[in-house]
Amino acid sequence: MQTFIRKITSRKFLAALAGVATGLAMVFGVDETAISTVAGAVTTVASVVSYIMSEGMVDAAAVGAGKDK
């Protein structure tokens, strides 16, 4: 389950998802301003989620290293 969560929260997956959403929005004639806003929001969320996940992994590794001593 953790592998699945890691994959769906990866920046590459979220960028691909944003690309698909942008393409569909353009096909259906959504305003370009709305498309830019959504793409920016997805990029921001992806960055924040990636940072939180990586910091969590670093903290978990530090706790695990402390138990070995």
Secondary structure, 3 states (H helix, E strand, C coil): CHHHHHHHCCHHHHHHHHHHHHHHHHHCCCCHHHHHHHHHHHHHHHHHHHHHHHHHHHHHHHHHHHHHC
